[in-house]
Amino acid sequence: HSSTKDFRFVFSANGAGKTTGLAHEIMWALQGYNPVLDIYTPVPAKVIIVVDSSKKIDEVLLPELRKWYLLRDDQLKREGKPYTSRIIIDNASSAAFYSAEADPMTFEGVQSTHVFIDEPLARNLYVALRRSLRIKGMVGKMLFCGTAISEAWLRRDIYEPWAKGDLPEVACFKVGINANVD
């Protein structure tokens, strides 16, 4: 949470707290204040959240957000979908949920201030989402949190070049977990 890099990637196994960390970062972007860095960011923020499956929105991510933050039912919008598709908070910041299963053209032409990605996605979706960070006068931020057991491009195009010092705008973090098995 203390990294100031614009593009951050957290790679870890299940159970390391990726979803909890992601929930906090999402809310800090929406609220316009990061308490770890003690910095304010412009609002209203226009946030994109990409999950591997739309089922995960209501079953995993929203319960985690509501565990830590007060989100009223009237702030959660379905917009004709069977799952929550948008959050709009009182300062007019909004978060739109997308599924990585969607047609790649869905991501073309969107604009955002922040992109949060939960679990690996295809490279072409990442490229489109990175292009979405183009709202005039705003510095786009991206946070990826995932168990990178698929999508080899993440190692080839992100982790290895970062490790060599070739991606100065990127920060990568590998988080391990220890489990005691009886």
N, C-alpha and C positions, 0 to 999 in steps of 0.2 A: 504493500500500500504506500510505502514511502518513496517509490520510484517516481521521478518526474518525466520519464520518457513518454513520448506520445504513443508508442506502440509497444505494448507489454504482452508477453506470452508466459503463461504459467502451465508447466507440464508436470503432471503428477498422477499417481495411482488414485484409485477410488478411496474415499475416506480421509483425504488430506484437507478438506475444507474449501475446495474450489467453489462450490455453490454458495457457501456462506460469504466468502470473499467477494464473489461476483455480485451478490445481493447488496452488500454494502456499497460497492463502487457504483452500482446502478443508482441507488438512492442518493449518493453524494452528488452524482452528475445531475440528477433531476432537481435536487434542492439547491445546487449551486455552491456547496461548501464541502470541502474535504477536511475533516477534523484531524486526520493524521498529519497532513501537510500544513494545516491551518491556512488554507488558501480558498478564496472565493473564485468561482467561475461564472461567466455570464449565463443568465437565465432570461427567457425560457430556453431550456435545452431541448434538443430534438434527438432523442435516443433511439437506436435500433438495437434490439436484442434478438440474437439468432440462437435457436435451440435445435438439437438434432431431430426432435420430433415434437409436433404441436401438443401431444399428450403431456409432455414434460412441463408445459407452462402452468397448468392448473394443479398438476400432481406434485411437482417438485419446486419450481422456482417461485411461484406465488406464495406457497406456504412458508418458504424460507424468508421471503421479503416481509411477510406479515408477522413472522416470528420476531423480527427486530424493529419493524417500523409500522406505524399506524397507517394503513391504507383502507380508506372507507370503501364500501361497496359501490358508491356512486362514482368513485374514481377509476373503477375497473370497467372497461367497455368490451363488449363482445362483438359489436358491429356486424351482426348477422352470422357470426361464426359459432361453432359449438364450443369454443374455448375463448378465454380472454385474449383479445387481440391488441389492446391498447391500455395504457395507464395514463391518466391526465391528472396532475396534481394542481393544487391551488395557485401556484405561481405561473401556471400555463405551460410548464414543462410537460413533455409527453414522451412516452416510450412505446414503440410499436414492436410487437412480437412477430417474428418470421420463423419459418421452419427451414432448415437446411435441405429438406426434401422438396422444397418449392422449385418451380421452373427457374433456372438462372436468370431469365429475362425479368423476373419479379424484382431483382435487385438493381437493375439498370435504371438510371435516372432518379433514384431516390437521393435525398440530401439529409445529412445528419451532423450533429456535433460530436456524438459519441457512438461507438459501436461496441457492443459486448457480445462475445461469442462463447457459447457453452458447448464444448466438445468439438472435435475436428470437423471440418467441412471441406468441400472440394475447392481446389485452388481458384477456379474461375469465380466462385462465389466470394472468396476472400478479396480477389482483385476488384470486383464490383463494389463490395462494401468499403474497401479502402478508398475508392473513387468517390464514394458518397460523402466523405468527410470534406466537403467543399463549400460550406456555408460562408459567405463573404464576411470577413471580420472575425471569424472564429477559428481557433486552432483545434483541429479534429484530434480526438483521442480514441484509441482502440485497446481493448483488453480481451485477450483470448485465454480461457481456462479450459483445459481438457486433458483427457487421458489419451495421449497421442499414439495409439496402437494401430491407427490407420492413417491414411493420407501422408505418405512418405515425403511429399513436397514440404511439409512443415520442418522436417529435419534438413532437407537439402537446400531449401530457399530461405529459411528463417534461422534455425538454430545453428547450423554450421557456419554460415556467413557471419552471424552475430559473434560466435565464439572466436572467429578470426579477427574481429574488430571491424568488419566491413559494413556493418549496419549501425551507425552511430545514433540513430533515432529510435532504436529498438533495445529493449531489455528483456532477457529471458531468465526464467527461474525454473529450476527443477526441484520439486518438493517430494521427499520420500516419506514413507510411513513405516512404522514398525508395528507388527501385530504378533502378539504372543499366542501361540497355538498349543493347547494342551494335548 
